[in-house]
Structure formats: structure tokens, C-alpha cells
Amino acid sequence: MNRVDLVFRTVGERTSDVALQMAIKNIQPNKVHVLDNVRPFWRTVHEMLRINHDCDFVVYLDADSIILEDMRPFLNWNNRAYVDCYVHDRFRGKVHCGCHITRIDLVREMAKVAPPVDDLPYVLRPESRIRSFALQELNESKYVHNFAILHDHFQSFYDIFQKYGLRELRCRTPEKLALLESAQQFWTDEPDYEVAQLALEHAREHVPLDAPPSTVNAYIERLPEYARDVMLRHAIKEKAGFSMEELDRAEARLQQPRKNFNKVFGLGLSRTGTRSLTAGLQYLGFNISHYPTDEQTFQELARGDHRFSLLEMHDGMTDITVAPYYEELDRLYPGSKFVLTVRDEETWLQSCENHWSGRDAFAPTKGSSEESHMKIRRFLRAAVYGCYDFQPERFARVYRKHVDQVLDYFRDRPEDLLVMNVVGGEGFEKLCPFLGLPIPIKPFPHKGNRLTEQLQGANPAPAG
């Protein structure tokens, strides 16, 4: 059982008391640290990294995030360095923010990072920036997991203004701006949205697009003052205190329909859009493992145990961990759905050649994590392709044979197999009907290429 500390960060949010109560209930922390009214946020980050922890993981939680489900089973199972949490955001729909599960070695590595000077990404997102440097140093990656968490619901007008003054500054890239503007299409004339709109306009008026980091930082530090001034000028009356009745009503409205199938498996070969498929499934609420490389998974592969213990905490898996074993997975997890990602063979071969270049199957490793990754790389390269290095003729034969065999296996069960050309632009409009889910407005997350940006530029869409 992992020892978990909770670091709860509050600046007096309307939901602070309830959020802390629900966090203690659903995280069951060994120790709780509360950072109260430490401003601006870079100071919060500085203070939280000074805490002396005696634990395996730290959950950093903001007081605008209310956890509605028991996270302890996942926290006991998890061994990843960093897990970001998908939440339901009042203004932006499904996003990952507000709750961060961080392994203690990453916490300590973050504490070593010197804050960069005159660095706009650090000014806008100090915690994220510091963490990215630490992840790079440890050669670790970010994972995401879905939890029932409400983010930015029930907040005071005073806090909403500050949040969306900052949000405007964070959304000045074309991609981020398109997502924000799309989300705004679903804003109503409710006061929450009107205050958020005032904040966006205020930031645009007071901070030029070419403002240096120092100017941006000065504006952020004055946001509490600006919020008070705007509320006074517009005669905005603050909300009354928060109650559990509000939470109960919102929770009832946000109940999601349960899926009527077992697991979801992506059985396409690597470089056919499996990362994009994984991200799309994650957005739809499924916790999917893409090409797991941990020691436990290797041991299970080595002994032919295709039940995969990670599926106890995941709704499915994608990439070449699935490709050779889809028949066994179909038997072990009856009633599951399978998605075969395909693409133009010539561009697939080119992508494979680019991807395999410099990825030696016998490259030297640093530490047990990299060694496990390398063992899985060798195992699955041999299992799927029958070679350790890129061989175009062999790869082409493997690709054609794999597609033909999958189509033949599911020929009498068309309702259980979806064939998708993600790289060619197919996305939620094809995936969601197959899974019996409504199609979100947000663009499908095409990873590893520029397709998402092209689609967003041509037809900006809401965040869902």
C-alpha cells in the first residue's frame, strides 16, 4: 500500500472546506499539508516543494477541485512518476488539471530545479514548467487518468475573474485560443460566464500580445486587485457560502451513462495512430494504457499471461502490446470492443523507418525503468515483426497480414470491430457511434502530426 501525502492548496475558494473534506475521504492520505493563501502561484509552488515528505506519492490538489470517487485503489496500484487527472471543468468541459499525482522522486527532482528567469511559460504555469524540467531529468513521462472530479464549479465571482484573466494569457497560441473560443460558444448568460468574459476582455485590454514576461507577471500579481475593482464597477454581488446541497444537485446532473461493453482495445500496429486513438478514448472517459513498458507487464508477457494486471485499473490498452494477442484478449475479456487503426502503407513504412531510427533494441540503459522498457521493446519487436531493426519488406508483409487476419477474425462480428484511418483524418464522428457515445464538439486529438492544428485552423471547435 503506497503512502500518500495530500498537499491542499487554497486561496480561500468558495469550495475550500468541502473540497478538503472530500479529498481526505477519497484519497485517505497518510498526512495532509494545507497551503493557505500563498500568492502568487509561483510562491505556492516554492512553498510546496519545501515540504519534507515521508511518503511514496504526493497528491497536489487545488481547492477548486472536488473529488467525487474513491481514488485509493488507483493510488495503491500506481507506480508512475506523474499522473494528471481528467476533470469536468465548469467552463471548458473535459480537461486535465487541478489534481496531480506525483511520485516522491519527481517531487524531490522538482525541488532541485532553479526557476527560469524571464521565462514566459514559467510565469504562466510555474508548477507545470518546473515539473517538465524534472520529468526530463528523470526520463519520465506524463500519464493521464479519468476521475470523477469537478473543477471550477461553484466558484466565487472574485475567483472566476482571476482565473479567466490568467486563462486569457495562457490561451494566446492559435491552438489554445481556438479551443477557448470554441468553449465560449456553450457559455450562457449565467453570471459565472459573464464574469469570465469580463476577465478575458480585461486581460486583452491591459496586456499586449507582445508583452514581456515581466509585464505579464505584474498583471498576474495584480489580478486580486483588478477583480475587486471590476466587481465594484459592475455592481456584481458576491455569492453566498457553498453548501453540500449545491454539490449534490450538480453531481446528479453530471452522471455519465455506463458503457455496455467490457474493455476497449486498439489492435493497430505502431505508427497507425494508436497514440491519437488512446488520447481520444481518454477524452471520452476511458482509462487506456498505450504500450505499457513497466516490469510487471514484461513479466506477464514473458510467461504468456495476457490477462495483464494493469487492466484491473484500466478500461483497455492500445498498440503492439495488443496486436499479437487480440484473440486471447477477446477470450479473456468477452464483450470487448476492438479498434483497428490503419493508414496508407507507404506513409506508414516511412513513419516506421523514422521512428525506429536511433531506437536500438540493445541500447544501454540507466536504471530498472529503462531496462524494463528495453526488454519489452525487444520482446514485442520479435513477437510482431520478427526482427529487431527496420526491414521495409518484412514490415509491409506484417502489416498486410495483420490487417487481413484481424478482418477475418471479426468477419462475423462487425459490431465488435471498428476500422479507423486516424492519420487520414477520421476521429470522433466514427469512433463515438461505435462505442454508443455522443460525438463531442472538440476536435479529435491527432498526435504526432499537424492534422489537429490544420483541422482546428479550418474549423475551430468547442472544448466539449
NORBELZI-V504362 format. One line per field, one symbol per residue. ss: DSSP state (H for helix, E for strand, C for the rest). A space follows every 50 residues. Layout:
BEGIN
ss: ???
END
This chain:
BEGIN
ss: CCCEEEEEEECCCCCHHHHHHHHHHHHCCCEEEEEECCCCHHHHHHHHCC CCCCCCEEEEEECCEEECCCCHHHHHHCCCCEEEEEEEECCCEEEEEEEE EEEHHHHHHHHHCCCCCCCHHHHHCHHHHHHHHHHHHHCCCEEEEEEEEE ECCCCCHHHHHHHHHHHHHHCCCHHHHHHHHHHHCCCCCCHHHHHHHHHH HHHHHHCCCCCCHHHHHHHHHCHHHHHHHHHHHCCCCCCCCCCHHHHHHH HHHCCCCCCCCCCEEECCCCCCCHHHHHHHHHHCCCCEEECCCCHHHHHH HHCCCCCCHHHHCCCEEECHHHHCCHHHHHHHCCCCEEEEECCCHHHHHH HHHHHHCCCCCCCCCCHHHHHHHHHHHHHHHHHHHCCCCCCHHHHHHHHH HHHHHHHHHCCCCHHHEEEECCCCCCCHHHHHHHHCCCCCCCCCCCCCCC HHHHHHHHCCCCCC
END
